[in-house]
Amino acid sequence: MADTSTADLGKGKRITGGDRSTLADELRKRYDEGESIRSLATSTNRSYGFVHRLLSESGASLRSRGGANRNSKKT
């Protein structure tokens, strides 16, 4: 669900300065509303690592891993 502000920030394009902070604020808002890092990455055509880094830089409180966890091996 990329809106007009993220649509022009194409894949591989360096994002710096005001664009970076605008994108960070937008992604943080969406993340705080419950959207996952993976879905944010997909909708903005950016990598998971890039989105994770932006959220960290913006001061977002990252949620813990949500998927099924592996059981430890029982001996």
PDB file with one MODEL, atoms N, CA, C and O in Angstrom:
MODEL        1
ATOM      1  N   MET A   1       0.805  -1.176   0.000  1.00  0.00           N
ATOM      2  CA  MET A   1       0.000   0.000   0.000  1.00  0.00           C
ATOM      3  C   MET A   1       0.861   1.257   0.000  1.00  0.00           C
ATOM      4  O   MET A   1       0.762   2.073   0.917  1.00  0.00           O
ATOM      5  N   ALA A   2       1.695   1.422  -1.005  1.00  0.00           N
ATOM      6  CA  ALA A   2       2.556   2.593  -1.088  1.00  0.00           C
ATOM      7  C   ALA A   2       1.736   3.802  -1.503  1.00  0.00           C
ATOM      8  O   ALA A   2       1.002   3.755  -2.490  1.00  0.00           O
ATOM      9  N   ASP A   3       1.863   4.875  -0.754  1.00  0.00           N
ATOM     10  CA  ASP A   3       1.158   6.085  -1.138  1.00  0.00           C
ATOM     11  C   ASP A   3       2.082   6.946  -1.985  1.00  0.00           C
ATOM     12  O   ASP A   3       3.186   6.519  -2.324  1.00  0.00           O
ATOM     13  N   THR A   4       1.646   8.155  -2.333  1.00  0.00           N
ATOM     14  CA  THR A   4       2.425   8.990  -3.235  1.00  0.00           C
ATOM     15  C   THR A   4       3.775   9.384  -2.663  1.00  0.00           C
ATOM     16  O   THR A   4       4.721   9.580  -3.426  1.00  0.00           O
ATOM     17  N   SER A   5       3.899   9.506  -1.350  1.00  0.00           N
ATOM     18  CA  SER A   5       5.179   9.909  -0.772  1.00  0.00           C
ATOM     19  C   SER A   5       6.216   8.796  -0.825  1.00  0.00           C
ATOM     20  O   SER A   5       7.412   9.083  -0.868  1.00  0.00           O
ATOM     21  N   THR A   6       5.799   7.545  -0.825  1.00  0.00           N
ATOM     22  CA  THR A   6       6.760   6.449  -0.895  1.00  0.00           C
ATOM     23  C   THR A   6       6.891   5.889  -2.302  1.00  0.00           C
ATOM     24  O   THR A   6       7.864   5.196  -2.599  1.00  0.00           O
ATOM     25  N   ALA A   7       5.937   6.174  -3.165  1.00  0.00           N
ATOM     26  CA  ALA A   7       5.952   5.612  -4.507  1.00  0.00           C
ATOM     27  C   ALA A   7       7.128   6.128  -5.331  1.00  0.00           C
ATOM     28  O   ALA A   7       7.650   5.392  -6.168  1.00  0.00           O
ATOM     29  N   ASP A   8       7.563   7.379  -5.117  1.00  0.00           N
ATOM     30  CA  ASP A   8       8.645   7.939  -5.909  1.00  0.00           C
ATOM     31  C   ASP A   8      10.027   7.619  -5.344  1.00  0.00           C
ATOM     32  O   ASP A   8      11.035   8.048  -5.907  1.00  0.00           O
ATOM     33  N   LEU A   9      10.089   6.884  -4.255  1.00  0.00           N
ATOM     34  CA  LEU A   9      11.367   6.486  -3.662  1.00  0.00           C
ATOM     35  C   LEU A   9      11.687   5.070  -4.116  1.00  0.00           C
ATOM     36  O   LEU A   9      11.658   4.131  -3.321  1.00  0.00           O
ATOM     37  N   GLY A  10      11.990   4.927  -5.394  1.00  0.00           N
ATOM     38  CA  GLY A  10      12.153   3.627  -6.007  1.00  0.00           C
ATOM     39  C   GLY A  10      13.234   2.762  -5.394  1.00  0.00           C
ATOM     40  O   GLY A  10      14.105   3.232  -4.662  1.00  0.00           O
ATOM     41  N   LYS A  11      13.147   1.482  -5.717  1.00  0.00           N
ATOM     42  CA  LYS A  11      14.092   0.491  -5.207  1.00  0.00           C
ATOM     43  C   LYS A  11      15.508   0.855  -5.635  1.00  0.00           C
ATOM     44  O   LYS A  11      15.762   1.173  -6.797  1.00  0.00           O
ATOM     45  N   GLY A  12      16.419   0.802  -4.678  1.00  0.00           N
ATOM     46  CA  GLY A  12      17.811   1.077  -4.965  1.00  0.00           C
ATOM     47  C   GLY A  12      18.186   2.546  -4.932  1.00  0.00           C
ATOM     48  O   GLY A  12      19.370   2.880  -4.965  1.00  0.00           O
ATOM     49  N   LYS A  13      17.204   3.426  -4.867  1.00  0.00           N
ATOM     50  CA  LYS A  13      17.491   4.855  -4.810  1.00  0.00           C
ATOM     51  C   LYS A  13      17.924   5.222  -3.394  1.00  0.00           C
ATOM     52  O   LYS A  13      17.280   4.830  -2.421  1.00  0.00           O
ATOM     53  N   ARG A  14      19.013   5.974  -3.284  1.00  0.00           N
ATOM     54  CA  ARG A  14      19.510   6.407  -1.979  1.00  0.00           C
ATOM     55  C   ARG A  14      18.532   7.411  -1.388  1.00  0.00           C
ATOM     56  O   ARG A  14      18.105   8.350  -2.059  1.00  0.00           O
ATOM     57  N   ILE A  15      18.185   7.202  -0.125  1.00  0.00           N
ATOM     58  CA  ILE A  15      17.237   8.083   0.548  1.00  0.00           C
ATOM     59  C   ILE A  15      17.971   8.779   1.687  1.00  0.00           C
ATOM     60  O   ILE A  15      18.424   8.136   2.635  1.00  0.00           O
ATOM     61  N   THR A  16      18.083  10.104   1.581  1.00  0.00           N
ATOM     62  CA  THR A  16      18.822  10.871   2.583  1.00  0.00           C
ATOM     63  C   THR A  16      18.036  12.107   3.001  1.00  0.00           C
ATOM     64  O   THR A  16      17.035  12.465   2.381  1.00  0.00           O
ATOM     65  N   GLY A  17      18.504  12.744   4.054  1.00  0.00           N
ATOM     66  CA  GLY A  17      17.967  14.021   4.493  1.00  0.00           C
ATOM     67  C   GLY A  17      16.490  13.994   4.838  1.00  0.00           C
ATOM     68  O   GLY A  17      16.019  13.118   5.563  1.00  0.00           O
ATOM     69  N   GLY A  18      15.771  14.970   4.301  1.00  0.00           N
ATOM     70  CA  GLY A  18      14.350  15.133   4.590  1.00  0.00           C
ATOM     71  C   GLY A  18      13.511  13.958   4.127  1.00  0.00           C
ATOM     72  O   GLY A  18      12.576  13.547   4.814  1.00  0.00           O
ATOM     73  N   ASP A  19      13.848  13.406   2.945  1.00  0.00           N
ATOM     74  CA  ASP A  19      13.100  12.244   2.444  1.00  0.00           C
ATOM     75  C   ASP A  19      13.222  11.070   3.406  1.00  0.00           C
ATOM     76  O   ASP A  19      12.249  10.361   3.666  1.00  0.00           O
ATOM     77  N   ARG A  20      14.433  10.873   3.932  1.00  0.00           N
ATOM     78  CA  ARG A  20      14.668   9.750   4.845  1.00  0.00           C
ATOM     79  C   ARG A  20      13.869   9.942   6.133  1.00  0.00           C
ATOM     80  O   ARG A  20      13.243   9.003   6.625  1.00  0.00           O
ATOM     81  N   SER A  21      13.893  11.143   6.671  1.00  0.00           N
ATOM     82  CA  SER A  21      13.178  11.350   7.919  1.00  0.00           C
ATOM     83  C   SER A  21      11.670  11.326   7.720  1.00  0.00           C
ATOM     84  O   SER A  21      10.943  10.888   8.612  1.00  0.00           O
ATOM     85  N   THR A  22      11.183  11.784   6.579  1.00  0.00           N
ATOM     86  CA  THR A  22       9.754  11.692   6.272  1.00  0.00           C
ATOM     87  C   THR A  22       9.335  10.230   6.160  1.00  0.00           C
ATOM     88  O   THR A  22       8.314   9.825   6.714  1.00  0.00           O
ATOM     89  N   LEU A  23      10.133   9.438   5.435  1.00  0.00           N
ATOM     90  CA  LEU A  23       9.834   8.018   5.281  1.00  0.00           C
ATOM     91  C   LEU A  23       9.892   7.309   6.629  1.00  0.00           C
ATOM     92  O   LEU A  23       9.036   6.475   6.922  1.00  0.00           O
ATOM     93  N   ALA A  24      10.884   7.628   7.449  1.00  0.00           N
ATOM     94  CA  ALA A  24      11.016   7.005   8.770  1.00  0.00           C
ATOM     95  C   ALA A  24       9.784   7.293   9.624  1.00  0.00           C
ATOM     96  O   ALA A  24       9.273   6.400  10.300  1.00  0.00           O
ATOM     97  N   ASP A  25       9.307   8.532   9.596  1.00  0.00           N
ATOM     98  CA  ASP A  25       8.119   8.899  10.375  1.00  0.00           C
ATOM     99  C   ASP A  25       6.885   8.143   9.893  1.00  0.00           C
ATOM    100  O   ASP A  25       6.086   7.658  10.694  1.00  0.00           O
ATOM    101  N   GLU A  26       6.742   8.050   8.576  1.00  0.00           N
ATOM    102  CA  GLU A  26       5.593   7.350   8.001  1.00  0.00           C
ATOM    103  C   GLU A  26       5.630   5.856   8.347  1.00  0.00           C
ATOM    104  O   GLU A  26       4.618   5.279   8.745  1.00  0.00           O
ATOM    105  N   LEU A  27       6.805   5.240   8.191  1.00  0.00           N
ATOM    106  CA  LEU A  27       6.927   3.813   8.490  1.00  0.00           C
ATOM    107  C   LEU A  27       6.722   3.542   9.976  1.00  0.00           C
ATOM    108  O   LEU A  27       6.116   2.538  10.350  1.00  0.00           O
ATOM    109  N   ARG A  28       7.223   4.429  10.813  1.00  0.00           N
ATOM    110  CA  ARG A  28       7.036   4.247  12.257  1.00  0.00           C
ATOM    111  C   ARG A  28       5.556   4.307  12.617  1.00  0.00           C
ATOM    112  O   ARG A  28       5.075   3.511  13.424  1.00  0.00           O
ATOM    113  N   LYS A  29       4.839   5.247  12.022  1.00  0.00           N
ATOM    114  CA  LYS A  29       3.399   5.367  12.289  1.00  0.00           C
ATOM    115  C   LYS A  29       2.678   4.079  11.893  1.00  0.00           C
ATOM    116  O   LYS A  29       1.864   3.556  12.653  1.00  0.00           O
ATOM    117  N   ARG A  30       2.985   3.574  10.696  1.00  0.00           N
ATOM    118  CA  ARG A  30       2.341   2.350  10.221  1.00  0.00           C
ATOM    119  C   ARG A  30       2.727   1.150  11.078  1.00  0.00           C
ATOM    120  O   ARG A  30       1.895   0.285  11.350  1.00  0.00           O
ATOM    121  N   TYR A  31       4.000   1.097  11.508  1.00  0.00           N
ATOM    122  CA  TYR A  31       4.469  -0.003  12.357  1.00  0.00           C
ATOM    123  C   TYR A  31       3.776   0.052  13.717  1.00  0.00           C
ATOM    124  O   TYR A  31       3.357  -0.976  14.249  1.00  0.00           O
ATOM    125  N   ASP A  32       3.660   1.253  14.275  1.00  0.00           N
ATOM    126  CA  ASP A  32       2.988   1.420  15.566  1.00  0.00           C
ATOM    127  C   ASP A  32       1.509   1.050  15.493  1.00  0.00           C
ATOM    128  O   ASP A  32       0.910   0.682  16.504  1.00  0.00           O
ATOM    129  N   GLU A  33       0.916   1.146  14.296  1.00  0.00           N
ATOM    130  CA  GLU A  33      -0.482   0.757  14.098  1.00  0.00           C
ATOM    131  C   GLU A  33      -0.634  -0.744  13.896  1.00  0.00           C
ATOM    132  O   GLU A  33      -1.753  -1.241  13.774  1.00  0.00           O
ATOM    133  N   GLY A  34       0.492  -1.480  13.860  1.00  0.00           N
ATOM    134  CA  GLY A  34       0.422  -2.932  13.808  1.00  0.00           C
ATOM    135  C   GLY A  34       0.943  -3.593  12.553  1.00  0.00           C
ATOM    136  O   GLY A  34       0.981  -4.822  12.485  1.00  0.00           O
ATOM    137  N   GLU A  35       1.347  -2.824  11.557  1.00  0.00           N
ATOM    138  CA  GLU A  35       1.861  -3.418  10.325  1.00  0.00           C
ATOM    139  C   GLU A  35       3.238  -4.037  10.589  1.00  0.00           C
ATOM    140  O   GLU A  35       4.002  -3.525  11.406  1.00  0.00           O
ATOM    141  N   SER A  36       3.549  -5.120   9.907  1.00  0.00           N
ATOM    142  CA  SER A  36       4.824  -5.809  10.130  1.00  0.00           C
ATOM    143  C   SER A  36       5.954  -5.150   9.336  1.00  0.00           C
ATOM    144  O   SER A  36       5.714  -4.442   8.358  1.00  0.00           O
ATOM    145  N   ILE A  37       7.178  -5.396   9.774  1.00  0.00           N
ATOM    146  CA  ILE A  37       8.343  -4.875   9.060  1.00  0.00           C
ATOM    147  C   ILE A  37       8.360  -5.446   7.646  1.00  0.00           C
ATOM    148  O   ILE A  37       8.643  -4.727   6.688  1.00  0.00           O
ATOM    149  N   ARG A  38       8.061  -6.731   7.513  1.00  0.00           N
ATOM    150  CA  ARG A  38       8.077  -7.367   6.201  1.00  0.00           C
ATOM    151  C   ARG A  38       7.065  -6.728   5.248  1.00  0.00           C
ATOM    152  O   ARG A  38       7.374  -6.507   4.077  1.00  0.00           O
ATOM    153  N   SER A  39       5.861  -6.432   5.738  1.00  0.00           N
ATOM    154  CA  SER A  39       4.862  -5.818   4.853  1.00  0.00           C
ATOM    155  C   SER A  39       5.237  -4.373   4.522  1.00  0.00           C
ATOM    156  O   SER A  39       4.955  -3.900   3.421  1.00  0.00           O
ATOM    157  N   LEU A  40       5.866  -3.673   5.460  1.00  0.00           N
ATOM    158  CA  LEU A  40       6.349  -2.316   5.172  1.00  0.00           C
ATOM    159  C   LEU A  40       7.423  -2.363   4.092  1.00  0.00           C
ATOM    160  O   LEU A  40       7.434  -1.533   3.182  1.00  0.00           O
ATOM    161  N   ALA A  41       8.323  -3.332   4.193  1.00  0.00           N
ATOM    162  CA  ALA A  41       9.392  -3.480   3.205  1.00  0.00           C
ATOM    163  C   ALA A  41       8.810  -3.766   1.821  1.00  0.00           C
ATOM    164  O   ALA A  41       9.242  -3.181   0.827  1.00  0.00           O
ATOM    165  N   THR A  42       7.842  -4.656   1.764  1.00  0.00           N
ATOM    166  CA  THR A  42       7.220  -5.010   0.489  1.00  0.00           C
ATOM    167  C   THR A  42       6.509  -3.810  -0.129  1.00  0.00           C
ATOM    168  O   THR A  42       6.650  -3.549  -1.324  1.00  0.00           O
ATOM    169  N   SER A  43       5.754  -3.088   0.675  1.00  0.00           N
ATOM    170  CA  SER A  43       4.960  -1.979   0.141  1.00  0.00           C
ATOM    171  C   SER A  43       5.814  -0.793  -0.300  1.00  0.00           C
ATOM    172  O   SER A  43       5.369   0.016  -1.114  1.00  0.00           O
ATOM    173  N   THR A  44       7.028  -0.679   0.222  1.00  0.00           N
ATOM    174  CA  THR A  44       7.901   0.434  -0.160  1.00  0.00           C
ATOM    175  C   THR A  44       9.023   0.010  -1.107  1.00  0.00           C
ATOM    176  O   THR A  44       9.858   0.830  -1.489  1.00  0.00           O
ATOM    177  N   ASN A  45       9.042  -1.264  -1.483  1.00  0.00           N
ATOM    178  CA  ASN A  45      10.106  -1.807  -2.346  1.00  0.00           C
ATOM    179  C   ASN A  45      11.492  -1.593  -1.754  1.00  0.00           C
ATOM    180  O   ASN A  45      12.448  -1.309  -2.476  1.00  0.00           O
ATOM    181  N   ARG A  46      11.594  -1.731  -0.444  1.00  0.00           N
ATOM    182  CA  ARG A  46      12.871  -1.623   0.253  1.00  0.00           C
ATOM    183  C   ARG A  46      13.140  -2.946   0.953  1.00  0.00           C
ATOM    184  O   ARG A  46      12.234  -3.765   1.101  1.00  0.00           O
ATOM    185  N   SER A  47      14.369  -3.160   1.382  1.00  0.00           N
ATOM    186  CA  SER A  47      14.700  -4.416   2.047  1.00  0.00           C
ATOM    187  C   SER A  47      14.209  -4.413   3.491  1.00  0.00           C
ATOM    188  O   SER A  47      13.964  -3.362   4.083  1.00  0.00           O
ATOM    189  N   TYR A  48      14.074  -5.612   4.039  1.00  0.00           N
ATOM    190  CA  TYR A  48      13.697  -5.773   5.444  1.00  0.00           C
ATOM    191  C   TYR A  48      14.702  -5.035   6.329  1.00  0.00           C
ATOM    192  O   TYR A  48      14.316  -4.332   7.263  1.00  0.00           O
ATOM    193  N   GLY A  49      15.995  -5.200   6.031  1.00  0.00           N
ATOM    194  CA  GLY A  49      17.045  -4.566   6.825  1.00  0.00           C
ATOM    195  C   GLY A  49      16.966  -3.049   6.803  1.00  0.00           C
ATOM    196  O   GLY A  49      17.179  -2.398   7.825  1.00  0.00           O
ATOM    197  N   PHE A  50      16.660  -2.485   5.638  1.00  0.00           N
ATOM    198  CA  PHE A  50      16.529  -1.032   5.524  1.00  0.00           C
ATOM    199  C   PHE A  50      15.383  -0.526   6.389  1.00  0.00           C
ATOM    200  O   PHE A  50      15.537   0.455   7.117  1.00  0.00           O
ATOM    201  N   VAL A  51      14.241  -1.190   6.312  1.00  0.00           N
ATOM    202  CA  VAL A  51      13.076  -0.776   7.100  1.00  0.00           C
ATOM    203  C   VAL A  51      13.373  -0.935   8.588  1.00  0.00           C
ATOM    204  O   VAL A  51      13.044  -0.054   9.383  1.00  0.00           O
ATOM    205  N   HIS A  52      13.987  -2.042   8.967  1.00  0.00           N
ATOM    206  CA  HIS A  52      14.341  -2.289  10.369  1.00  0.00           C
ATOM    207  C   HIS A  52      15.268  -1.178  10.877  1.00  0.00           C
ATOM    208  O   HIS A  52      15.085  -0.663  11.980  1.00  0.00           O
ATOM    209  N   ARG A  53      16.259  -0.818  10.064  1.00  0.00           N
ATOM    210  CA  ARG A  53      17.206   0.235  10.441  1.00  0.00           C
ATOM    211  C   ARG A  53      16.504   1.583  10.594  1.00  0.00           C
ATOM    212  O   ARG A  53      16.765   2.311  11.552  1.00  0.00           O
ATOM    213  N   LEU A  54      15.618   1.919   9.661  1.00  0.00           N
ATOM    214  CA  LEU A  54      14.890   3.189   9.755  1.00  0.00           C
ATOM    215  C   LEU A  54      14.021   3.242  11.008  1.00  0.00           C
ATOM    216  O   LEU A  54      13.965   4.263  11.692  1.00  0.00           O
ATOM    217  N   LEU A  55      13.350   2.140  11.298  1.00  0.00           N
ATOM    218  CA  LEU A  55      12.512   2.101  12.499  1.00  0.00           C
ATOM    219  C   LEU A  55      13.363   2.277  13.751  1.00  0.00           C
ATOM    220  O   LEU A  55      12.970   2.989  14.675  1.00  0.00           O
ATOM    221  N   SER A  56      14.515   1.636  13.785  1.00  0.00           N
ATOM    222  CA  SER A  56      15.415   1.774  14.935  1.00  0.00           C
ATOM    223  C   SER A  56      15.905   3.211  15.078  1.00  0.00           C
ATOM    224  O   SER A  56      15.935   3.761  16.179  1.00  0.00           O
ATOM    225  N   GLU A  57      16.288   3.811  13.953  1.00  0.00           N
ATOM    226  CA  GLU A  57      16.764   5.195  13.966  1.00  0.00           C
ATOM    227  C   GLU A  57      15.680   6.161  14.426  1.00  0.00           C
ATOM    228  O   GLU A  57      15.971   7.177  15.057  1.00  0.00           O
ATOM    229  N   SER A  58      14.425   5.840  14.106  1.00  0.00           N
ATOM    230  CA  SER A  58      13.325   6.740  14.461  1.00  0.00           C
ATOM    231  C   SER A  58      12.875   6.563  15.908  1.00  0.00           C
ATOM    232  O   SER A  58      12.012   7.296  16.390  1.00  0.00           O
ATOM    233  N   GLY A  59      13.467   5.584  16.598  1.00  0.00           N
ATOM    234  CA  GLY A  59      13.139   5.377  18.007  1.00  0.00           C
ATOM    235  C   GLY A  59      11.942   4.483  18.246  1.00  0.00           C
ATOM    236  O   GLY A  59      11.410   4.441  19.356  1.00  0.00           O
ATOM    237  N   ALA A  60      11.510   3.766  17.220  1.00  0.00           N
ATOM    238  CA  ALA A  60      10.368   2.864  17.378  1.00  0.00           C
ATOM    239  C   ALA A  60      10.716   1.743  18.345  1.00  0.00           C
ATOM    240  O   ALA A  60      11.850   1.265  18.381  1.00  0.00           O
ATOM    241  N   SER A  61       9.739   1.337  19.115  1.00  0.00           N
ATOM    242  CA  SER A  61       9.907   0.207  20.023  1.00  0.00           C
ATOM    243  C   SER A  61       9.561  -1.054  19.236  1.00  0.00           C
ATOM    244  O   SER A  61       8.390  -1.334  18.980  1.00  0.00           O
ATOM    245  N   LEU A  62      10.592  -1.812  18.855  1.00  0.00           N
ATOM    246  CA  LEU A  62      10.377  -2.971  17.991  1.00  0.00           C
ATOM    247  C   LEU A  62       9.750  -4.121  18.764  1.00  0.00           C
ATOM    248  O   LEU A  62      10.134  -4.427  19.892  1.00  0.00           O
ATOM    249  N   ARG A  63       8.770  -4.749  18.116  1.00  0.00           N
ATOM    250  CA  ARG A  63       8.086  -5.888  18.727  1.00  0.00           C
ATOM    251  C   ARG A  63       8.973  -7.121  18.639  1.00  0.00           C
ATOM    252  O   ARG A  63       9.864  -7.204  17.794  1.00  0.00           O
ATOM    253  N   SER A  64       8.713  -8.081  19.526  1.00  0.00           N
ATOM    254  CA  SER A  64       9.466  -9.330  19.479  1.00  0.00           C
ATOM    255  C   SER A  64       8.987 -10.175  18.307  1.00  0.00           C
ATOM    256  O   SER A  64       7.936  -9.910  17.724  1.00  0.00           O
ATOM    257  N   ARG A  65       9.752 -11.172  17.976  1.00  0.00           N
ATOM    258  CA  ARG A  65       9.442 -12.077  16.876  1.00  0.00           C
ATOM    259  C   ARG A  65       8.082 -12.716  17.100  1.00  0.00           C
ATOM    260  O   ARG A  65       7.741 -13.084  18.224  1.00  0.00           O
ATOM    261  N   GLY A  66       7.307 -12.848  16.031  1.00  0.00           N
ATOM    262  CA  GLY A  66       5.942 -13.307  16.210  1.00  0.00           C
ATOM    263  C   GLY A  66       5.645 -14.725  15.769  1.00  0.00           C
ATOM    264  O   GLY A  66       4.655 -15.305  16.214  1.00  0.00           O
ATOM    265  N   GLY A  67       6.465 -15.299  14.914  1.00  0.00           N
ATOM    266  CA  GLY A  67       6.163 -16.613  14.371  1.00  0.00           C
ATOM    267  C   GLY A  67       6.366 -17.735  15.364  1.00  0.00           C
ATOM    268  O   GLY A  67       6.737 -17.515  16.517  1.00  0.00           O
ATOM    269  N   ALA A  68       6.117 -18.934  14.895  1.00  0.00           N
ATOM    270  CA  ALA A  68       6.299 -20.114  15.741  1.00  0.00           C
ATOM    271  C   ALA A  68       7.774 -20.262  16.083  1.00  0.00           C
ATOM    272  O   ALA A  68       8.639 -20.126  15.217  1.00  0.00           O
ATOM    273  N   ASN A  69       8.049 -20.535  17.321  1.00  0.00           N
ATOM    274  CA  ASN A  69       9.424 -20.734  17.772  1.00  0.00           C
ATOM    275  C   ASN A  69       9.751 -22.219  17.772  1.00  0.00           C
ATOM    276  O   ASN A  69       8.893 -23.061  18.037  1.00  0.00           O
ATOM    277  N   ARG A  70      11.002 -22.522  17.473  1.00  0.00           N
ATOM    278  CA  ARG A  70      11.431 -23.919  17.492  1.00  0.00           C
ATOM    279  C   ARG A  70      11.563 -24.392  18.931  1.00  0.00           C
ATOM    280  O   ARG A  70      12.019 -23.652  19.803  1.00  0.00           O
ATOM    281  N   ASN A  71      11.165 -25.612  19.162  1.00  0.00           N
ATOM    282  CA  ASN A  71      11.367 -26.208  20.485  1.00  0.00           C
ATOM    283  C   ASN A  71      12.822 -26.611  20.617  1.00  0.00           C
ATOM    284  O   ASN A  71      13.451 -27.023  19.642  1.00  0.00           O
ATOM    285  N   SER A  72      13.350 -26.494  21.810  1.00  0.00           N
ATOM    286  CA  SER A  72      14.726 -26.938  22.010  1.00  0.00           C
ATOM    287  C   SER A  72      14.754 -28.463  21.951  1.00  0.00           C
ATOM    288  O   SER A  72      13.782 -29.130  22.305  1.00  0.00           O
ATOM    289  N   LYS A  73      15.871 -28.992  21.504  1.00  0.00           N
ATOM    290  CA  LYS A  73      15.986 -30.445  21.384  1.00  0.00           C
ATOM    291  C   LYS A  73      15.989 -31.082  22.759  1.00  0.00           C
ATOM    292  O   LYS A  73      16.680 -30.635  23.674  1.00  0.00           O
ATOM    293  N   LYS A  74      15.210 -32.123  22.879  1.00  0.00           N
ATOM    294  CA  LYS A  74      15.168 -32.859  24.148  1.00  0.00           C
ATOM    295  C   LYS A  74      16.062 -34.077  24.021  1.00  0.00           C
ATOM    296  O   LYS A  74      15.971 -34.829  23.050  1.00  0.00           O
ATOM    297  N   THR A  75      16.916 -34.265  24.995  1.00  0.00           N
ATOM    298  CA  THR A  75      17.832 -35.409  24.931  1.00  0.00           C
ATOM    299  C   THR A  75      17.435 -36.486  25.891  1.00  0.00           C
ATOM    300  O   THR A  75      18.098 -37.520  25.966  1.00  0.00           O
TER     301      THR A  75
ENDMDL
END
